[in-house]
Amino acid sequence: MSVMNCENKIECRVRLDCFAYILLVSLLLLILFGSVRADDYLLGVGDVVKIQVYEHKDLTTSVPISERGTIRFWLLGEVKIGGLSATRAEDKLAKLLSKKGFIKNPQVSLIVADYRSQQISILGWVNKPGKYSIEGFSTILDVIAMAGGLKADAGEVVNVLKNNNGRTTKVIVDIGQIYTGNLSLNVQIGHDDVVVVPKMDVFFVYGQVRRSNSYRLERSTTVMQALSLAGGLTDRGTDRGLRVSRKSNGQIKELNVGLNDLLKPNDVLYVKESLF
Protein backbone atom coordinates (compact mmCIF):
# COMPACT_ATOMS: atom_id res chain seq x y z
CA MET A 1 0.00 0.00 0.00
CA SER A 2 1.17 3.54 -0.63
CA VAL A 3 2.37 5.85 2.11
CA MET A 4 -0.30 8.18 3.33
CA ASN A 5 0.74 11.82 2.99
CA CYS A 6 -0.94 14.69 4.85
CA GLU A 7 -3.84 12.68 6.28
CA ASN A 8 -5.28 15.76 7.93
CA LYS A 9 -4.99 19.51 7.81
CA ILE A 10 -2.85 19.68 10.94
CA GLU A 11 -0.21 17.32 9.47
CA CYS A 12 -0.15 19.28 6.19
CA ARG A 13 0.21 22.52 8.10
CA VAL A 14 3.15 21.16 10.12
CA ARG A 15 4.98 20.09 6.96
CA LEU A 16 4.37 23.44 5.26
CA ASP A 17 5.62 25.23 8.38
CA CYS A 18 8.79 23.11 8.34
CA PHE A 19 9.50 24.01 4.71
CA ALA A 20 8.85 27.70 5.44
CA TYR A 21 11.25 27.43 8.36
CA ILE A 22 13.97 26.09 6.04
CA LEU A 23 13.59 29.04 3.67
CA LEU A 24 13.49 31.55 6.53
CA VAL A 25 16.64 30.17 8.17
CA SER A 26 18.46 30.11 4.83
CA LEU A 27 17.55 33.75 4.22
CA LEU A 28 18.69 34.78 7.70
CA LEU A 29 22.00 32.98 7.24
CA LEU A 30 22.51 34.73 3.93
CA ILE A 31 21.79 38.13 5.47
CA LEU A 32 23.89 37.56 8.57
CA PHE A 33 26.84 35.72 7.10
CA GLY A 34 26.72 36.09 3.34
CA SER A 35 28.63 39.39 3.12
CA VAL A 36 31.11 38.37 5.76
CA ARG A 37 31.98 35.03 4.23
CA ALA A 38 31.53 35.73 0.52
CA ASP A 39 35.30 36.12 0.26
CA ASP A 40 35.64 32.44 1.19
CA TYR A 41 34.74 31.67 -2.43
CA LEU A 42 37.82 30.83 -4.49
CA LEU A 43 37.74 31.69 -8.17
CA GLY A 44 37.91 28.70 -10.49
CA VAL A 45 37.81 27.46 -14.05
CA GLY A 46 34.69 28.61 -15.90
CA ASP A 47 33.78 31.45 -13.55
CA VAL A 48 33.07 34.69 -15.39
CA VAL A 49 34.46 37.78 -13.63
CA LYS A 50 33.65 41.42 -14.23
CA ILE A 51 36.58 43.79 -13.68
CA GLN A 52 36.38 47.55 -13.32
CA VAL A 53 39.10 50.12 -12.63
CA TYR A 54 37.99 53.40 -11.03
CA GLU A 55 38.06 56.32 -13.51
CA HIS A 56 39.18 54.00 -16.32
CA LYS A 57 35.94 52.84 -17.96
CA ASP A 58 37.88 51.65 -21.01
CA LEU A 59 39.34 48.86 -18.86
CA THR A 60 35.95 47.48 -17.82
CA THR A 61 35.62 43.89 -19.00
CA SER A 62 33.93 40.56 -18.33
CA VAL A 63 36.12 37.53 -18.94
CA PRO A 64 35.97 33.79 -18.20
CA ILE A 65 38.69 32.04 -16.25
CA SER A 66 40.53 29.60 -18.51
CA GLU A 67 41.47 25.97 -17.87
CA ARG A 68 44.86 27.29 -16.68
CA GLY A 69 43.16 29.50 -14.10
CA THR A 70 44.04 32.66 -16.01
CA ILE A 71 42.26 35.63 -17.59
CA ARG A 72 43.21 37.94 -20.44
CA PHE A 73 43.26 41.54 -19.20
CA TRP A 74 44.12 44.48 -21.41
CA LEU A 75 47.52 46.04 -20.61
CA LEU A 76 48.56 43.08 -18.47
CA GLY A 77 47.96 40.16 -20.83
CA GLU A 78 47.46 36.77 -19.16
CA VAL A 79 47.05 36.90 -15.38
CA LYS A 80 46.51 33.89 -13.11
CA ILE A 81 43.70 34.43 -10.60
CA GLY A 82 42.34 30.89 -10.25
CA GLY A 83 42.44 29.76 -6.63
CA LEU A 84 42.31 33.33 -5.31
CA SER A 85 39.43 35.06 -3.58
CA ALA A 86 37.90 38.07 -5.33
CA THR A 87 39.66 40.43 -2.91
CA ARG A 88 43.06 38.89 -3.50
CA ALA A 89 42.49 38.93 -7.25
CA GLU A 90 41.68 42.65 -7.03
CA ASP A 91 44.89 43.27 -5.09
CA LYS A 92 46.96 41.29 -7.60
CA LEU A 93 45.59 43.20 -10.59
CA ALA A 94 46.06 46.54 -8.83
CA LYS A 95 49.68 45.76 -7.94
CA LEU A 96 50.46 44.67 -11.51
CA LEU A 97 48.90 47.81 -13.01
CA SER A 98 50.91 49.97 -10.60
CA LYS A 99 54.17 48.00 -10.85
CA LYS A 100 54.20 48.17 -14.66
CA GLY A 101 53.54 51.90 -14.57
CA PHE A 102 50.17 51.89 -16.28
CA ILE A 103 48.07 53.43 -13.48
CA LYS A 104 49.14 55.11 -10.23
CA ASN A 105 47.31 53.79 -7.16
CA PRO A 106 44.63 51.92 -9.16
CA GLN A 107 41.35 50.96 -7.50
CA VAL A 108 40.28 47.64 -8.95
CA SER A 109 36.87 46.02 -8.44
CA LEU A 110 36.29 42.35 -9.32
CA ILE A 111 33.01 40.50 -8.93
CA VAL A 112 31.88 37.07 -10.06
CA ALA A 113 29.27 37.64 -12.77
CA ASP A 114 28.59 33.94 -13.31
CA TYR A 115 29.46 31.17 -10.84
CA ARG A 116 30.40 28.00 -12.69
CA SER A 117 33.40 26.42 -11.00
CA GLN A 118 31.93 25.45 -7.63
CA GLN A 119 29.24 22.80 -8.13
CA ILE A 120 27.43 20.35 -5.90
CA SER A 121 24.91 17.58 -6.53
CA ILE A 122 21.73 16.95 -4.58
CA LEU A 123 19.92 13.66 -5.14
CA GLY A 124 16.96 11.75 -3.80
CA TRP A 125 13.73 13.03 -2.27
CA VAL A 126 13.89 16.71 -3.20
CA ASN A 127 11.63 18.46 -5.68
CA LYS A 128 14.38 19.34 -8.18
CA PRO A 129 17.36 16.97 -7.87
CA GLY A 130 20.41 17.78 -9.95
CA LYS A 131 23.69 19.67 -10.10
CA TYR A 132 23.86 23.26 -8.85
CA SER A 133 26.46 26.02 -8.74
CA ILE A 134 27.09 27.46 -5.29
CA GLU A 135 28.14 30.99 -4.50
CA GLY A 136 30.58 31.34 -1.63
CA PHE A 137 29.39 30.13 1.76
CA SER A 138 26.56 27.61 1.29
CA THR A 139 24.95 25.28 3.81
CA ILE A 140 22.82 22.16 3.70
CA LEU A 141 19.68 24.31 4.05
CA ASP A 142 20.82 26.51 1.16
CA VAL A 143 21.22 23.61 -1.27
CA ILE A 144 17.92 22.03 -0.19
CA ALA A 145 16.25 25.35 -0.95
CA MET A 146 18.02 25.45 -4.36
CA ALA A 147 16.53 22.03 -5.11
CA GLY A 148 13.01 23.24 -4.40
CA GLY A 149 12.81 21.87 -0.86
CA LEU A 150 12.12 18.40 0.48
CA LYS A 151 9.33 16.20 -0.81
CA ALA A 152 6.53 15.38 1.61
CA ASP A 153 7.85 11.82 2.01
CA ALA A 154 11.53 12.77 2.42
CA GLY A 155 13.51 11.46 5.34
CA GLU A 156 14.88 13.73 8.05
CA VAL A 157 18.41 12.27 8.11
CA VAL A 158 20.46 13.39 5.11
CA ASN A 159 23.78 11.98 3.90
CA VAL A 160 26.49 14.38 2.71
CA LEU A 161 29.40 12.90 0.76
CA LYS A 162 32.19 15.44 1.14
CA ASN A 163 35.18 15.67 -1.16
CA ASN A 164 38.32 16.39 0.87
CA ASN A 165 41.29 16.62 -1.49
CA GLY A 166 40.22 13.55 -3.41
CA ARG A 167 39.09 11.61 -0.34
CA THR A 168 35.38 11.05 0.24
CA THR A 169 33.97 11.22 3.75
CA LYS A 170 30.35 10.72 4.77
CA VAL A 171 28.61 13.16 7.07
CA ILE A 172 25.16 12.38 8.47
CA VAL A 173 23.00 15.45 9.04
CA ASP A 174 19.81 15.36 11.10
CA ILE A 175 17.58 17.86 9.30
CA GLY A 176 14.86 17.34 11.88
CA GLN A 177 17.14 18.75 14.59
CA ILE A 178 17.88 21.81 12.45
CA TYR A 179 14.11 22.39 12.21
CA THR A 180 14.03 22.64 16.00
CA GLY A 181 16.71 25.36 15.98
CA ASN A 182 20.00 23.47 16.27
CA LEU A 183 21.81 25.45 13.57
CA SER A 184 25.18 23.94 14.51
CA LEU A 185 24.09 20.97 12.35
CA ASN A 186 23.59 23.21 9.31
CA VAL A 187 26.91 22.09 7.81
CA GLN A 188 28.75 23.90 5.05
CA ILE A 189 28.58 22.39 1.57
CA GLY A 190 31.60 22.71 -0.72
CA HIS A 191 32.70 22.02 -4.27
CA ASP A 192 32.01 18.47 -5.52
CA ASP A 193 30.01 17.54 -2.41
CA VAL A 194 27.03 15.24 -2.96
CA VAL A 195 23.89 15.58 -0.83
CA VAL A 196 21.63 12.51 -0.73
CA VAL A 197 18.14 12.85 0.72
CA PRO A 198 16.59 9.42 1.40
CA LYS A 199 12.94 8.54 1.46
CA MET A 200 11.30 8.63 4.86
CA ASP A 201 11.29 5.55 7.08
CA VAL A 202 7.91 3.86 7.39
CA PHE A 203 6.16 1.16 9.39
CA PHE A 204 3.05 -0.88 8.62
CA VAL A 205 -0.04 -1.69 10.65
CA TYR A 206 -2.35 -4.57 9.73
CA GLY A 207 -5.06 -6.65 11.32
CA GLN A 208 -7.86 -5.43 13.56
CA VAL A 209 -7.30 -1.67 13.24
CA ARG A 210 -9.55 0.88 11.56
CA ARG A 211 -6.95 2.05 8.98
CA SER A 212 -4.51 -0.62 7.89
CA ASN A 213 -1.74 1.17 6.01
CA SER A 214 1.87 2.34 6.00
CA TYR A 215 2.85 5.37 8.08
CA ARG A 216 5.78 7.70 8.52
CA LEU A 217 8.09 6.55 11.29
CA GLU A 218 8.77 9.53 13.51
CA ARG A 219 11.40 9.57 16.23
CA SER A 220 10.64 7.25 19.15
CA THR A 221 7.33 6.05 17.74
CA THR A 222 5.78 3.56 20.15
CA VAL A 223 3.34 0.76 19.44
CA MET A 224 0.63 2.77 21.21
CA GLN A 225 1.24 5.77 18.94
CA ALA A 226 1.18 3.50 15.89
CA LEU A 227 -2.21 2.14 16.88
CA SER A 228 -3.49 5.68 17.32
CA LEU A 229 -2.30 6.65 13.82
CA ALA A 230 -4.12 3.60 12.48
CA GLY A 231 -7.38 4.87 13.97
CA GLY A 232 -7.34 2.58 17.00
CA LEU A 233 -8.60 -0.97 17.36
CA THR A 234 -11.75 -2.26 15.72
CA ASP A 235 -14.53 -3.63 17.91
CA ARG A 236 -12.99 -7.06 17.45
CA GLY A 237 -9.37 -6.01 18.00
CA THR A 238 -7.27 -6.52 21.13
CA ASP A 239 -4.01 -5.02 22.37
CA ARG A 240 -3.04 -8.39 23.80
CA GLY A 241 -0.62 -10.52 21.85
CA LEU A 242 0.61 -7.70 19.63
CA ARG A 243 3.31 -8.89 17.25
CA VAL A 244 5.88 -7.18 15.05
CA SER A 245 7.61 -8.66 12.03
CA ARG A 246 11.11 -7.17 11.84
CA LYS A 247 13.86 -7.76 9.33
CA SER A 248 17.26 -8.31 10.94
CA ASN A 249 20.42 -9.51 9.19
CA GLY A 250 18.40 -10.57 6.16
CA GLN A 251 15.92 -12.62 8.19
CA ILE A 252 12.36 -11.88 9.31
CA LYS A 253 11.81 -12.26 13.04
CA GLU A 254 8.44 -12.37 14.81
CA LEU A 255 8.50 -10.42 18.08
CA ASN A 256 5.99 -9.99 20.88
CA VAL A 257 5.68 -6.28 21.73
CA GLY A 258 4.00 -4.11 24.33
CA LEU A 259 2.31 -0.75 23.95
CA ASN A 260 5.40 1.19 25.06
CA ASP A 261 7.88 -0.62 22.82
CA LEU A 262 9.55 1.39 20.05
CA LEU A 263 9.10 0.58 16.38
CA LYS A 264 11.92 0.44 13.84
CA PRO A 265 11.99 1.18 10.09
CA ASN A 266 9.87 -1.22 8.03
CA ASP A 267 8.37 -2.94 11.08
CA VAL A 268 5.03 -4.63 10.44
CA LEU A 269 2.69 -4.41 13.44
CA TYR A 270 -0.11 -6.97 13.48
CA VAL A 271 -3.19 -6.69 15.71
CA LYS A 272 -5.04 -9.91 16.45
CA GLU A 273 -8.75 -10.49 16.75
CA SER A 274 -10.07 -10.86 20.28
CA LEU A 275 -11.32 -14.31 21.14
CA PHE A 276 -13.79 -12.99 23.70
C-alpha positions in Angstrom: 0.0 0.0 0.0 1.2 3.5 -0.6 2.4 5.8 2.1 -0.3 8.2 3.3 0.7 11.8 3.0 -0.9 14.7 4.8 -3.8 12.7 6.3 -5.3 15.8 7.9 -5.0 19.5 7.8 -2.8 19.7 10.9 -0.2 17.3 9.5 -0.2 19.3 6.2 0.2 22.5 8.1 3.1 21.2 10.1 5.0 20.1 7.0 4.4 23.4 5.3 5.6 25.2 8.4 8.8 23.1 8.3 9.5 24.0 4.7 8.8 27.7 5.4 11.2 27.4 8.4 14.0 26.1 6.0 13.6 29.0 3.7 13.5 31.5 6.5 16.6 30.2 8.2 18.5 30.1 4.8 17.5 33.8 4.2 18.7 34.8 7.7 22.0 33.0 7.2 22.5 34.7 3.9 21.8 38.1 5.5 23.9 37.6 8.6 26.8 35.7 7.1 26.7 36.1 3.3 28.6 39.4 3.1 31.1 38.4 5.8 32.0 35.0 4.2 31.5 35.7 0.5 35.3 36.1 0.3 35.6 32.4 1.2 34.7 31.7 -2.4 37.8 30.8 -4.5 37.7 31.7 -8.2 37.9 28.7 -10.5 37.8 27.5 -14.0 34.7 28.6 -15.9 33.8 31.4 -13.5 33.1 34.7 -15.4 34.5 37.8 -13.6 33.6 41.4 -14.2 36.6 43.8 -13.7 36.4 47.6 -13.3 39.1 50.1 -12.6 38.0 53.4 -11.0 38.1 56.3 -13.5 39.2 54.0 -16.3 35.9 52.8 -18.0 37.9 51.6 -21.0 39.3 48.9 -18.9 35.9 47.5 -17.8 35.6 43.9 -19.0 33.9 40.6 -18.3 36.1 37.5 -18.9 36.0 33.8 -18.2 38.7 32.0 -16.2 40.5 29.6 -18.5 41.5 26.0 -17.9 44.9 27.3 -16.7 43.2 29.5 -14.1 44.0 32.7 -16.0 42.3 35.6 -17.6 43.2 37.9 -20.4 43.3 41.5 -19.2 44.1 44.5 -21.4 47.5 46.0 -20.6 48.6 43.1 -18.5 48.0 40.2 -20.8 47.5 36.8 -19.2 47.1 36.9 -15.4 46.5 33.9 -13.1 43.7 34.4 -10.6 42.3 30.9 -10.3 42.4 29.8 -6.6 42.3 33.3 -5.3 39.4 35.1 -3.6 37.9 38.1 -5.3 39.7 40.4 -2.9 43.1 38.9 -3.5 42.5 38.9 -7.2 41.7 42.6 -7.0 44.9 43.3 -5.1 47.0 41.3 -7.6 45.6 43.2 -10.6 46.1 46.5 -8.8 49.7 45.8 -7.9 50.5 44.7 -11.5 48.9 47.8 -13.0 50.9 50.0 -10.6 54.2 48.0 -10.8 54.2 48.2 -14.7 53.5 51.9 -14.6 50.2 51.9 -16.3 48.1 53.4 -13.5 49.1 55.1 -10.2 47.3 53.8 -7.2 44.6 51.9 -9.2 41.4 51.0 -7.5 40.3 47.6 -9.0 36.9 46.0 -8.4 36.3 42.4 -9.3 33.0 40.5 -8.9 31.9 37.1 -10.1 29.3 37.6 -12.8 28.6 33.9 -13.3 29.5 31.2 -10.8 30.4 28.0 -12.7 33.4 26.4 -11.0 31.9 25.4 -7.6 29.2 22.8 -8.1 27.4 20.4 -5.9 24.9 17.6 -6.5 21.7 16.9 -4.6 19.9 13.7 -5.1 17.0 11.7 -3.8 13.7 13.0 -2.3 13.9 16.7 -3.2 11.6 18.5 -5.7 14.4 19.3 -8.2 17.4 17.0 -7.9 20.4 17.8 -10.0 23.7 19.7 -10.1 23.9 23.3 -8.9 26.5 26.0 -8.7 27.1 27.5 -5.3 28.1 31.0 -4.5 30.6 31.3 -1.6 29.4 30.1 1.8 26.6 27.6 1.3 25.0 25.3 3.8 22.8 22.2 3.7 19.7 24.3 4.1 20.8 26.5 1.2 21.2 23.6 -1.3 17.9 22.0 -0.2 16.2 25.4 -1.0 18.0 25.4 -4.4 16.5 22.0 -5.1 13.0 23.2 -4.4 12.8 21.9 -0.9 12.1 18.4 0.5 9.3 16.2 -0.8 6.5 15.4 1.6 7.8 11.8 2.0 11.5 12.8 2.4 13.5 11.5 5.3 14.9 13.7 8.0 18.4 12.3 8.1 20.5 13.4 5.1 23.8 12.0 3.9 26.5 14.4 2.7 29.4 12.9 0.8 32.2 15.4 1.1 35.2 15.7 -1.2 38.3 16.4 0.9 41.3 16.6 -1.5 40.2 13.5 -3.4 39.1 11.6 -0.3 35.4 11.0 0.2 34.0 11.2 3.7 30.4 10.7 4.8 28.6 13.2 7.1 25.2 12.4 8.5 23.0 15.5 9.0 19.8 15.4 11.1 17.6 17.9 9.3 14.9 17.3 11.9 17.1 18.7 14.6 17.9 21.8 12.4 14.1 22.4 12.2 14.0 22.6 16.0 16.7 25.4 16.0 20.0 23.5 16.3 21.8 25.5 13.6 25.2 23.9 14.5 24.1 21.0 12.4 23.6 23.2 9.3 26.9 22.1 7.8 28.8 23.9 5.1 28.6 22.4 1.6 31.6 22.7 -0.7 32.7 22.0 -4.3 32.0 18.5 -5.5 30.0 17.5 -2.4 27.0 15.2 -3.0 23.9 15.6 -0.8 21.6 12.5 -0.7 18.1 12.9 0.7 16.6 9.4 1.4 12.9 8.5 1.5 11.3 8.6 4.9 11.3 5.6 7.1 7.9 3.9 7.4 6.2 1.2 9.4 3.1 -0.9 8.6 0.0 -1.7 10.6 -2.4 -4.6 9.7 -5.1 -6.6 11.3 -7.9 -5.4 13.6 -7.3 -1.7 13.2 -9.5 0.9 11.6 -7.0 2.1 9.0 -4.5 -0.6 7.9 -1.7 1.2 6.0 1.9 2.3 6.0 2.9 5.4 8.1 5.8 7.7 8.5 8.1 6.5 11.3 8.8 9.5 13.5 11.4 9.6 16.2 10.6 7.3 19.1 7.3 6.1 17.7 5.8 3.6 20.2 3.3 0.8 19.4 0.6 2.8 21.2 1.2 5.8 18.9 1.2 3.5 15.9 -2.2 2.1 16.9 -3.5 5.7 17.3 -2.3 6.6 13.8 -4.1 3.6 12.5 -7.4 4.9 14.0 -7.3 2.6 17.0 -8.6 -1.0 17.4 -11.7 -2.3 15.7 -14.5 -3.6 17.9 -13.0 -7.1 17.4 -9.4 -6.0 18.0 -7.3 -6.5 21.1 -4.0 -5.0 22.4 -3.0 -8.4 23.8 -0.6 -10.5 21.8 0.6 -7.7 19.6 3.3 -8.9 17.2 5.9 -7.2 15.0 7.6 -8.7 12.0 11.1 -7.2 11.8 13.9 -7.8 9.3 17.3 -8.3 10.9 20.4 -9.5 9.2 18.4 -10.6 6.2 15.9 -12.6 8.2 12.4 -11.9 9.3 11.8 -12.3 13.0 8.4 -12.4 14.8 8.5 -10.4 18.1 6.0 -10.0 20.9 5.7 -6.3 21.7 4.0 -4.1 24.3 2.3 -0.7 23.9 5.4 1.2 25.1 7.9 -0.6 22.8 9.5 1.4 20.1 9.1 0.6 16.4 11.9 0.4 13.8 12.0 1.2 10.1 9.9 -1.2 8.0 8.4 -2.9 11.1 5.0 -4.6 10.4 2.7 -4.4 13.4 -0.1 -7.0 13.5 -3.2 -6.7 15.7 -5.0 -9.9 16.5 -8.7 -10.5 16.7 -10.1 -10.9 20.3 -11.3 -14.3 21.1 -13.8 -13.0 23.7 
